[in-house]
């Protein structure tokens, strides 16, 4: 069972701790004005493997929906929420980026970020060879999220991935992740209304267990 805890940090920014079976998946906005995704396994830091994988299912439909929206916007090359489906060129014109040069830049960024239907984001904290990364892959009724280990200062391992809001190698898709972070604020831990998709998924699990 996935549990979402929401709290404010010392700077008044919301921080989300998503508790899963074998660790914590944290989403936070730092004092650097950048977004961070982090994963903390239950194992001792000395035993951390090179990568850790977990799934987000419809069992918690609120979180599943946010990951689903993120994935679709990147897959369809819609880094900004206001963009209508299949209206890519209009989107560029509205943003005053409607030149062939800008289109080619964004397309090149897309090709680096979305490969074989998998989102692959290398942390903006370090060069590619040293950076940790997160991958998001769609499966049936779930999203598989995999954190690959990088190295912090003094060679400590880390699963933390940084999404720069200025100077990201994946600009403008950093806005897609920020939009997801902002939409998570809708979560109310004291009031959870079961979505029909969540209900159907849990019924499906019950049948499988029988």
C-alpha positions in Angstrom: 0.0 0.0 0.0 1.4 3.4 -1.0 1.1 6.2 1.5 1.6 9.9 0.8 2.7 12.3 3.5 2.6 16.0 2.8 4.4 18.6 4.9 6.0 22.1 4.6 9.8 22.6 4.9 11.5 25.4 6.7 11.1 27.7 3.6 7.4 27.0 3.4 7.6 24.7 0.3 5.6 21.5 0.2 7.5 18.3 0.4 6.0 14.9 -0.4 7.1 11.6 1.1 5.7 8.6 -0.7 6.1 5.5 1.4 6.3 2.3 -0.5 7.2 -1.3 0.6 11.0 -1.1 0.5 11.7 2.6 0.9 10.7 6.3 0.6 10.2 8.2 -2.7 10.5 11.9 -1.9 9.5 14.9 -4.1 10.7 18.3 -2.9 11.4 21.9 -4.1 14.8 23.1 -2.8 16.2 26.4 -1.7 18.0 26.3 -5.1 14.5 26.8 -6.7 15.0 23.5 -8.4 12.9 20.3 -8.1 14.3 17.1 -6.6 13.2 13.5 -6.8 14.9 11.2 -4.2 14.7 7.6 -3.3 15.8 6.2 0.0 15.9 2.3 0.3 15.5 0.6 3.6 18.8 -1.1 3.2 22.0 0.3 4.9 23.7 2.8 2.6 26.6 0.4 2.2 24.3 -2.2 0.7 22.5 0.1 -1.8 22.4 -1.6 -5.3 23.2 0.2 -8.5 19.5 0.7 -9.1 16.1 0.4 -7.3 12.8 -0.2 -9.0 9.2 0.2 -7.7 5.8 0.6 -9.2 3.0 3.1 -8.9 -0.3 1.4 -9.5 -4.0 2.4 -9.6 -4.2 1.2 -6.0 -3.5 4.9 -5.2 -5.2 6.5 -8.2 -4.4 10.1 -7.2 -0.6 9.4 -7.5 -1.0 7.1 -10.5 -3.0 9.9 -12.3 -0.2 12.5 -11.6 2.5 10.2 -13.0 0.2 9.3 -16.0 -0.3 13.0 -16.8 3.5 13.6 -16.6 4.2 10.6 -18.9 1.6 11.6 -21.5 2.7 15.2 -21.7 6.3 14.2 -22.3 5.3 11.4 -24.8 3.2 13.9 -26.7 5.8 16.7 -26.6 3.6 18.9 -24.4 5.8 20.3 -21.7 3.3 23.0 -20.7 -0.1 22.2 -19.3 -2.1 24.6 -21.4 -1.1 22.9 -24.7 -3.9 21.1 -26.5 -3.2 17.6 -27.8 -1.8 17.6 -31.4 -1.4 21.3 -31.4 2.4 21.5 -31.1 3.1 24.3 -33.6 0.3 26.6 -32.1 1.9 26.0 -28.7 5.3 27.3 -30.0 3.7 30.3 -31.6 1.9 31.2 -28.3 5.1 31.1 -26.5 6.9 33.2 -29.1 9.2 30.3 -29.9 7.7 29.5 -33.3 10.9 29.3 -35.3 12.4 26.3 -37.0 15.5 26.7 -34.9 13.5 26.5 -31.6 11.5 23.6 -32.9 14.6 21.6 -33.7 16.1 22.4 -30.2 13.0 21.1 -28.4 12.8 18.0 -30.7 16.4 17.3 -29.9 15.7 17.5 -26.2 12.8 15.2 -26.6 14.9 12.6 -28.4 17.3 12.6 -25.5 14.6 12.4 -22.9 12.1 10.0 -24.3 13.6 6.8 -25.7 11.8 3.5 -26.5 8.7 4.8 -24.7 10.7 5.3 -21.5 11.4 8.7 -19.9 15.1 8.9 -19.0 16.2 11.9 -17.0 19.8 12.3 -15.9 20.2 14.5 -12.9 21.1 18.1 -13.8 23.6 18.0 -10.9 26.4 16.3 -12.7 27.8 15.2 -16.1 26.0 12.2 -17.7 28.7 9.7 -16.8 28.5 10.6 -13.1 24.8 11.6 -12.7 22.1 9.6 -11.1 19.0 9.1 -13.2 15.4 8.2 -13.0 13.4 6.2 -15.6 9.7 6.0 -15.9 8.1 3.2 -18.0 4.4 2.6 -18.6 3.1 -1.0 -18.0 -0.4 -2.4 -17.7 -2.2 -0.6 -14.9 1.0 0.8 -13.5 4.2 2.9 -13.9 7.6 1.4 -13.2 10.0 3.9 -11.7 13.7 3.1 -11.6 16.4 5.1 -9.8 20.0 4.6 -10.9 22.7 5.4 -8.5 25.1 8.3 -9.0 27.8 9.7 -6.8 27.7 12.7 -4.5 30.7 14.6 -3.2 33.1 12.3 -1.3 31.8 9.3 -3.4 28.7 8.7 -1.3 26.0 6.9 -3.4 22.8 8.8 -4.2 19.5 8.2 -5.9 18.7 11.9 -5.9 17.8 13.5 -9.3 17.8 17.2 -9.8 15.5 19.0 -12.2 16.9 22.5 -12.8 14.5 25.3 -13.6 17.3 27.3 -15.1 19.9 25.7 -17.4 18.4 22.2 -17.5 19.8 19.9 -20.2 16.2 18.9 -20.9 14.6 22.3 -21.1 11.6 22.9 -21.5 10.5 19.5 -20.1 11.6 20.5 -16.6 8.3 22.5 -16.6 6.4 19.2 -17.0 7.9 17.9 -13.7 7.2 21.2 -12.0 3.6 21.0 -13.1 3.3 17.6 -11.6 4.9 18.8 -8.3 2.4 21.7 -8.1 -0.5 19.4 -8.8 0.4 17.2 -5.9 -0.6 20.0 -3.6 -4.2 19.0 -4.3 -3.7 15.9 -2.2 -5.5 15.9 1.1 -4.4 13.1 3.4 -7.5 13.6 5.6 -10.0 13.2 2.7 -9.6 10.4 0.2 -12.4 9.9 -2.3 -12.0 6.5 -4.0 -11.9 7.0 -7.8 -13.8 4.4 -10.0 -10.4 3.3 -11.6 -9.1 2.7 -8.1 -12.1 0.7 -7.2 -11.9 -1.4 -10.3 -8.2 -2.0 -9.9 -8.7 -3.3 -6.3 -11.5 -5.6 -7.4 -9.1 -6.9 -10.1 -6.5 -7.6 -7.4 -9.0 -9.4 -5.3 -9.9 -11.7 -8.2 -6.3 -12.5 -8.8 -5.7 -13.4 -5.2 -8.6 -15.8 -5.3 
